[in-house]
């Protein structure tokens, strides 16, 4: 299979190991959850560690890919900056060194001499990771490196920490965007911003119960996303979603994760759920071919953001009944569709970005689904026979500034079955009409 996809799976697992280490190793966890109050010494240090976990994940992904595939680095869009300033005023550029000892020494400078934490981080960063998958290893396919672009969304990409419980959410900006999109240190978002997987990573509970397999919040909502797209067409080609926190051993309290992948290129469609069969309403649906066998079921299910518009919620309640689930994190909600837990992930706001959707989009394409622009779908006339408006990943939004250049401006719908999506859209449009049309 694609050597690039194989390497992406390995680096995503290494990134997941870093995420787990920061939660499970006491020296790192205490830094991660540390909340400094105004006027306390080293206030910036607590923020920097949360940022450090993010940048470290991205550096592992970027540098491993650069080492294996020279020249690819120019099309890997990751962290805004890997420079840190410690309490002594020293500016340090974070990078992976050739040895564990050298990386530990560099991290120690970032962490103001905290050798215990630095050595623990360096150990997991330099740990070898192997990834095997029978489906993945059974097919040989080569994707040309020079057509590829990569969006990376690590555990700490969109909201590094929440400074206020209400009102304005201020975030340390580490958006995975091209170098020319570098922003100021802080961005402001509205108070309706959904507590995403970053927030769940830092504060998330390990004891949240699922609702029909879907977790509303908690560590299970944390994802690491790597999406690969064609730089000429913007079509997603490969995707990796790593879920670091899936199950915890009751004796050791150590977490195990799960990795999902998909490849859709030149007529070849492969994914990690190839042999999975999901059972819904007593019928069998093969996730690898979600065609007409699922098209005529009148029942729909959807996962949404807790900040979704009331008009959308009201329409969904008429289409889906009580089969509407709230969950944290755009990556996790997309994963719920990939897993077959719901038919649809719908979001009407413009606050998801290319790095949020690219990985899941590639996997869903391999399964026969995709991710479309919600606004364009609602304005589309199905009778024209036009193709559904799939999201693309190579073109910025005209007239937009900063990270908004890469926002999914029209909202999105993630789906596994084209036929079910068409039926869902028809019902949604009807139920979004003025109330008097339903009387």
Secondary structure, 3 states (H helix, E strand, C coil): CCHHHHHHHHHHHHHHHHHHHHHHCHHHHHHHHCCCCCCCCCHHHHHHHHHHHHHHHHHHHHHHHHHHCCCHHHHEECCCCCEEECCCCCEEECCCCCCHHHHHHHHHHHCCCCHHHHHHHHHHHCCCCCCCCHHHHCCCCCCCHHHEEEEEECCCCCCCCCCCCCCCEEEECCCCCCHHHCCCCEEEECCCCCCCHHHHHHHCCCCCCCECCECCCCHHHCCEEEEEEECCCCCEEEEEEEEEEEEECCCCCCEEEEEEEEEEECCEEEECCCCCEEEECCEEEECCCCCHHHCCCCCCCEEECCCCCHHHHHHHHHHHCCCEEECCCHHHHHHHHHCCCCCEEEECCCCCEHHHHHHHHHHHHHCCCEEECHHHHHHCCHHHCCCCCECCCCCCCCCCCHHHHHECCCCEEEECCHHHHHHHHHHHHHHHCCHHHHC
